[in-house]
Amino acid sequence: MKKSLKAATTFALTMLVIALALAGCGSNKEAQETPAAESSGPVKIKVASLIPPMTDILELIKPVLKEEGVDMEVVILSDNVQPNEALANKEVDANFFQHVPYMEQFNASKGAKLVPVQPVYDAIYGGYSKRFKAIADLPDGATLVMANDPSNIGRSLQMFADAGLITLKDGVGIEATQADITANPNNYKFEEVDLLMLARMLDDADLVAMTPAYASPLGLTPKKDALITEREDSAFSITLVAREDNKDSEAIQKLAKAISGPEVKKFLEDNYAEIALPAF
């Protein structure tokens, strides 16, 4: 009788230990499956960018995001391809360096699903020269330089056409290529280079088409120094970009709100009034 009671007690204790162990495993699994959003700490995001004023704006809004529970890391990359590659590969959560036509060209060439989230500012595009003071001074055979990606080739050629330097096929607009030039009476030569090489080309070329982001470090502004500028076109607003799968996330929406907030508008008006106009 005593042996039976002892055996029964031992069995009961063993089952209790097993039950507690299983309950512990379940708790651990539940803890592992708890969404990050439910944790008490800030949500961490990474945003890729290239140069000022984009990087300056991102640094400016870091404290605003911190108050909203978002800890943003700014990832500064070295060329104009890496930010989109990193975003498409989910190495970063957003990027801020480009206009929508450039993003669309990347999507088409890579099969990516990047999407615009918030336009931030309109950068006044212009043609600059160290050699000449007026567009009429360009000699026959002058070399005109532009960025080598399709969206900026079309943008540059359209600006040259609007200034009367060339004629383009009807309707090509910002999708123009050199093959669409129908008249070039002064036999201008066109050179396409990497976006980050534009500023360096001022020493070698007669006219260089670029945004203020690349002209302003050289002390050049479109209103004061550009020989020609493009017509206003909101399609080229520098825009915060995310992916289709995360554009509606709380962190990205908080970022969109902060980057189009009053702090950024004042920053642009105080520091970049001649080169960047708020687009919100």
C-alpha positions in Angstrom: 0.0 0.0 0.0 2.8 2.3 1.0 4.7 1.4 -2.3 1.6 2.2 -4.3 1.1 5.6 -2.6 4.8 6.5 -3.1 4.6 5.5 -6.8 1.5 7.5 -7.3 3.1 10.6 -5.6 6.2 10.2 -7.8 4.1 10.0 -10.9 2.1 13.1 -9.9 5.2 15.1 -9.3 6.7 14.1 -12.6 3.6 15.1 -14.5 3.6 18.5 -12.7 7.2 19.1 -13.7 6.4 18.2 -17.3 3.3 20.5 -17.3 5.3 23.4 -15.9 8.1 22.9 -18.5 5.6 22.9 -21.3 3.9 26.0 -19.9 7.3 27.7 -19.8 8.0 26.8 -23.5 4.7 28.2 -24.4 5.5 31.5 -22.6 8.8 31.7 -24.4 7.2 31.1 -27.8 4.6 33.8 -27.0 7.4 36.2 -26.0 9.2 35.5 -29.2 6.1 36.1 -31.3 5.2 39.4 -29.6 5.4 42.0 -32.4 8.2 44.6 -32.1 5.6 47.3 -32.1 4.4 46.2 -28.7 7.8 46.7 -27.1 8.4 49.7 -24.9 11.5 50.9 -26.8 11.5 53.1 -29.9 11.0 51.6 -33.4 14.3 51.6 -35.3 14.4 52.6 -39.0 17.2 53.2 -41.5 17.0 55.9 -44.2 19.5 56.1 -47.0 20.7 59.4 -48.4 23.6 61.1 -50.2 24.4 64.7 -49.7 23.0 68.0 -48.2 20.4 69.3 -48.0 18.8 65.9 -47.9 21.1 64.7 -45.1 20.7 68.0 -43.2 16.9 67.6 -43.3 17.1 64.0 -42.0 19.4 65.1 -39.1 17.0 68.0 -38.4 14.0 65.8 -37.8 15.7 63.1 -35.8 14.6 64.6 -32.4 11.0 65.1 -33.7 10.9 61.4 -34.6 12.5 60.4 -31.3 9.6 62.1 -29.5 7.2 60.0 -31.6 8.9 56.7 -30.7 11.0 56.3 -33.9 14.8 56.0 -33.7 16.1 56.9 -37.2 19.6 56.0 -38.5 20.8 58.0 -41.5 22.8 55.9 -43.8 25.0 58.0 -46.1 25.9 56.2 -49.3 28.5 57.0 -52.0 26.6 57.0 -55.3 23.1 57.5 -56.7 22.4 53.7 -57.3 23.1 52.4 -53.8 20.1 54.0 -52.0 17.6 52.4 -54.3 19.4 49.0 -54.3 19.6 49.1 -50.5 15.8 50.0 -50.2 14.8 47.3 -52.7 16.9 44.7 -50.8 15.4 45.7 -47.4 18.7 46.9 -46.1 17.1 50.3 -45.3 13.5 51.2 -44.7 13.3 54.4 -46.9 15.5 56.7 -48.9 15.6 60.4 -49.5 17.7 61.7 -52.5 15.7 61.4 -55.7 12.7 62.6 -57.8 9.9 60.3 -58.8 10.9 59.9 -62.5 14.3 58.6 -61.4 12.6 56.2 -59.0 10.3 55.0 -61.7 13.2 54.3 -64.0 14.8 52.2 -61.3 11.6 50.2 -60.8 11.3 49.6 -64.5 14.9 48.4 -64.9 15.1 46.3 -61.7 11.5 45.1 -61.3 11.4 46.8 -57.9 8.4 48.1 -56.1 9.6 51.4 -54.7 6.9 54.1 -54.1 6.9 57.8 -53.4 5.7 58.7 -49.9 6.1 62.5 -49.5 7.5 65.2 -51.8 9.8 67.5 -49.8 11.3 70.2 -52.0 11.6 71.4 -55.6 15.2 71.8 -56.6 15.7 74.4 -59.4 17.5 72.7 -62.2 19.9 74.7 -64.2 22.8 74.9 -66.7 26.1 76.2 -65.3 29.4 77.3 -66.9 32.8 78.6 -65.7 33.7 79.8 -69.2 30.7 81.8 -70.3 28.5 84.4 -68.7 25.4 84.1 -71.0 23.9 81.2 -73.0 24.3 83.3 -76.2 28.1 83.1 -75.7 28.2 79.3 -76.2 30.4 78.6 -79.3 29.6 76.2 -82.1 30.6 72.7 -81.1 30.3 73.5 -77.3 30.2 70.5 -75.0 27.0 70.2 -72.9 27.1 67.7 -70.0 24.2 66.0 -68.2 23.7 63.1 -65.8 23.7 59.7 -67.5 20.5 58.2 -66.1 17.4 58.2 -68.4 15.3 60.6 -66.3 18.0 63.2 -66.0 18.9 62.9 -69.7 15.4 63.7 -70.7 15.2 66.4 -68.1 18.4 68.1 -69.4 17.5 67.8 -73.1 14.0 69.3 -72.4 15.7 72.2 -70.6 18.1 72.7 -73.6 15.2 72.6 -76.0 13.2 75.1 -73.9 16.3 77.4 -74.1 16.3 77.1 -77.9 19.6 75.2 -78.1 18.2 72.2 -79.8 14.8 70.9 -81.1 13.3 67.6 -80.0 10.7 65.4 -81.5 7.2 66.5 -80.6 5.8 64.9 -77.4 8.9 63.2 -76.1 9.2 65.5 -73.1 11.3 64.2 -70.2 11.6 60.8 -71.9 13.8 62.3 -74.6 17.2 60.8 -75.6 19.9 62.1 -77.9 18.2 60.1 -80.6 15.2 62.4 -80.3 17.2 65.6 -81.3 15.8 66.8 -84.6 17.8 70.0 -84.9 21.2 71.0 -83.5 22.2 74.1 -85.5 25.2 74.9 -83.5 26.6 71.3 -83.5 26.7 71.0 -79.8 28.3 67.9 -78.3 26.5 66.1 -75.5 28.3 64.1 -72.8 26.6 61.9 -70.3 28.4 61.2 -66.9 27.6 59.8 -63.5 25.5 62.1 -61.4 28.2 62.6 -58.8 30.7 63.6 -61.5 28.7 66.7 -62.6 30.4 69.2 -60.4 33.9 68.1 -61.5 32.9 68.5 -65.2 32.6 72.3 -64.8 36.3 72.6 -65.4 36.2 70.6 -68.7 32.8 71.4 -70.2 31.1 74.4 -71.6 27.8 73.9 -69.9 26.8 71.4 -67.1 23.1 70.7 -66.3 22.6 69.9 -62.6 20.5 70.4 -59.5 21.4 72.8 -56.7 22.5 69.9 -54.5 25.6 69.6 -56.8 25.9 73.3 -57.7 25.6 74.8 -54.2 28.8 73.2 -52.8 30.6 75.1 -55.5 29.0 78.4 -54.4 26.5 78.4 -57.4 22.8 79.1 -57.2 20.3 78.8 -60.0 18.9 82.4 -59.6 22.3 84.0 -59.6 24.6 81.8 -61.6 22.7 79.5 -64.0 22.8 80.4 -67.6 19.5 78.6 -68.2 16.9 77.0 -65.8 14.0 74.6 -66.5 10.4 75.5 -66.2 8.8 74.7 -62.8 7.7 71.1 -62.7 6.6 69.3 -59.6 7.4 65.9 -61.2 10.9 66.5 -60.1 10.4 67.2 -56.4 13.0 65.5 -54.2 10.9 62.9 -52.5 10.9 60.5 -49.5 10.6 57.0 -51.0 9.7 53.7 -49.4 8.6 50.2 -50.6 5.1 49.1 -51.4 5.3 46.6 -48.5 6.2 49.2 -45.8 4.9 52.6 -47.1 1.8 52.5 -44.8 3.7 51.4 -41.6 3.4 53.7 -38.6 7.1 54.5 -38.6 7.2 55.5 -42.3 4.1 57.6 -41.9 5.6 59.4 -38.9 8.7 60.0 -41.0 6.6 61.4 -43.8 4.8 63.8 -41.4 8.1 65.0 -39.8 9.9 65.5 -43.1 7.0 67.8 -44.3 6.6 69.6 -41.0 7.2 73.3 -40.0 10.8 72.7 -38.9 11.8 71.5 -42.4 9.9 74.3 -44.1 11.6 76.9 -42.0 15.0 75.2 -42.5 14.6 75.4 -46.3 13.4 79.0 -46.3 16.2 80.1 -44.0 19.1 78.2 -45.6 18.1 77.2 -49.2 15.6 79.8 -50.3 17.4 80.3 -53.6 17.8 76.7 -54.6 15.0 74.6 -52.9 11.4 75.4 -52.6 9.2 73.5 -50.1 6.9 71.1 -52.0 4.4 70.6 -49.2 
